[in-house]
Amino acid sequence: GLTLVAGSVKNGIWSKNGGDMTVGGSLLLSIVISGVFSVFYAAALVRKTGGHVDVGRHALFFFIRISLLSFVCLLVLGYLTRKRREAQEKKYLD
């Protein structure tokens, strides 16, 4: 999932104007994607443990960790993409 999002952000698919994503856009995207995967994680825990574990707590911690990780990855990818684009523009201006 993160690979798909990373590739899409790198290619500029997620932004409306084909430019850089904002911090708010990165945060929203990471929360949405993390929420989807947290639901799958909770369902897998229920199936695996038979409901003998506090699934809500584990799913919440999973959601928080994966949200932070994906948010940081999106910010880093946005920064690297912006730097690469600036280098390409500079190269062709000279």
TAJOQUI-V315539 format. One record per pair of residues at least 4 apart in sequence whose ideal C-beta (glycine too) atoms are under 7 Angstrom apart, sorted by sequence separation. I is the first residue (numbers start at 1). GAP is how many residues later the second one is. If there is no record, write none. Layout:
I_GAP + I_GAP
This chain:
1_4 + 2_4 + 3_4 + 4_4 + 5_4 + 6_4 + 7_4 + 15_4 + 21_4 + 23_4 + 24_4 + 25_4 + 26_4 + 27_4 + 28_4 + 29_4 + 30_4 + 31_4 + 32_4 + 33_4 + 34_4 + 35_4 + 36_4 + 37_4 + 38_4 + 39_4 + 40_4 + 41_4 + 42_4 + 43_4 + 44_4 + 45_4 + 49_4 + 54_4 + 55_4 + 56_4 + 57_4 + 58_4 + 59_4 + 60_4 + 61_4 + 62_4 + 63_4 + 64_4 + 65_4 + 66_4 + 67_4 + 68_4 + 69_4 + 70_4 + 71_4 + 72_4 + 73_4 + 74_4 + 75_4 + 76_4 + 77_4 + 78_4 + 79_4 + 80_4 + 81_4 + 82_4 + 83_4 + 84_4 + 85_4 + 86_4 + 87_4 + 88_4 + 89_4 + 90_4 + 8_5 + 9_5 + 15_5 + 21_5 + 46_5 + 53_5 + 8_6 + 12_6 + 15_6 + 12_7 + 14_7 + 45_8 + 46_9 + 15_10 + 45_10 + 9_12 + 42_13 + 45_13 + 45_14 + 14_15 + 42_17 + 41_18 + 38_21 + 41_21 + 5_24 + 38_24 + 38_25 + 5_28 + 35_28 + 34_29 + 37_29 + 1_32 + 34_32 + 34_33 + 1_36 + 31_36 + 34_36 + 30_37 + 33_37 + 30_40 + 30_41 + 27_44 + 30_44 + 26_45 + 29_45 + 26_48 + 26_49 + 26_52 + 21_53 + 21_57 + 20_58 + 20_62 + 9_65 + 6_67 + 10_67 + 2_68 + 9_68 + 9_69 + 2_71 + 6_71 + 10_71
